[in-house]
């Protein structure tokens, strides 16, 4: 299992085996803080009664260490890992509430015989587990279970349906029935009494918004962003940054440059022969010149994408229909030649309302002032005039039914999923989390969906798997606990002010960024996957093993392959292509990759 994850930690490895208790912990180390042998994992307390294997970084470890030393704990290393051990000794599971950082961890307590695993509140680090009457195993990657010959070929059909709709799988499910994902902000214990789960942090424990001036909010935001960036630059190895042309990574890089005593190395990627909307180098260079940083550049070619995609699906562990995995891999490869840690801007869109669909939420909120019947009639008219992808139709639909926007963004609609899948008698049901009535406004509903489900399992999973494939640690300062707490109590009109996305974030840093970057509207970072499909679909989908195994309907797939007029055809094909590649790698094993090489 450790060998399967060698890319995550090439610097060292270790195992702790307590055969008397039926316990084993393994670890692959990427040395970031305290590069000496004292940082080796698995690590224990002084008397060997508490053992830990830990992936991630704790940014407030120095304060916690000082606190623990004052009450008598002694330390043998300068690592954040050892701080977690002693904090656990003091607080048990409650120690998780004190950790500001990204983590997936396992702690075995010899005295109680309990095993604890946990994942950070935003889901920055992945954590999977399998359980049976004979064993409980956990790992950062599913391929560790594959390497240990623990996987069977039974699919979770509910998860498969959800993948075809959302392009990822949410919550604690994976497409493999025997493999579960620990959701963000949760712990799980394995004891003699069985398995228990619970939250150590709950998104919905949101304090009431405080009414202060815009400038007061902006001053606090600037302060905590600066603190977060400063804390996350701490490392005993070279630190750089990913820089796109957007405001989020530009803020991170600008703050790094202000705080650093040396030139910050930044890295940007673009695509070969792609429209300007796919490339952000011009805006990234503006920020780099403004901040005085070094600017490295990587180019992703169409041939690279075609050759890499099967291997990247192997690295992803799960089917996730996200074309940006290709550019993330190429960018990480370029960055790793010069640095071991990068800071990135992920998380700000979900916390401060940066996506276009949040503007739909704003207008839907306004439309709710109209009588319900008027909205329904207007919705029907907008659909006839402009179609289901038009802005007026979607805004009106949201005002009638908030969860419906997620459905309009599906890769496959429910009736298409039911026609495509042969191996289930249960018709597709929209995921329950899309019908949750708790949020008070349409905008709050959309932001919660993205933060709790899409961000961890679609965006952060891709970022983690592609960076760690090159033994590169990515940190996300805009998902610092302090910033999450600040954003969740922020009045929503300071996140989205009429047509201005991320209003407060832009306002707070308006004088620290180039004007063209500051005023630039949100542009989605895209990948030209349409150019890859003509070479990949004949290789894999024309002779689909999913069809041969009776999972997909042959007639539906054939029609999709040969009819260019079908709505969103390319997105559907890419979603099926990723699923087909994943199935050949993890189920039929007709595509094989060595754990350590491409």
Buried (B, 14 or more C-beta within 10 A) or exposed (E): BBEBBBBBBBBBBBEBEEEEEEBBBBBBBBBBBBBEEEBBBBBBBEEEEBBBBBBBBBBBBBEBBEBBEEEEBEBEBBBBBBBBBBBBBBEBBEBBEBBBBBBBBBBBBBEBEBBBBBBBBBBBBBBBBBBEEEEBBBBBBBBBBBBBEBBEEEBBBBBBBBBBBBBBBBBBBBBBBBBBBBBBBBBBBBEEEEEEEEBBBEBEEBEEEEEEEBEEBBEBBBEBBBBBBBBBBBBBBEBBBBBBBBBBBBBBBBBBBBEBEEEBBBBBBBBBEBEEEBBBBEBBBBBBEBBEBEBBBBBBEBEBBBBBBBBBBBBBBBBBBBBBBBBBBBBBBBBBEEBBBBBBBBBBBBBBBBBEBBBBBBBBBEBBEEEEEEBBEBBEEBBEEEEEEEEBBBBBBBBBBBBBBBBBBBBBBBEBBBBBBBEBEEEBEBBEBBEBEEBEBBBBBBBBBBBBBBBBBBBBBBBBBBBBBBBBBBBBBBBBBBBBBBBBEBBBBBBBBEEBBBBBBBBBBEEBBBEEBBEBEBBEBBBBBEBBBEBBBEEBBEEBBBBEBEBBBEEBBBEBBEEEEBEBBBBBBBBBBBBBBBBBBBBEEEBEBEBEEE
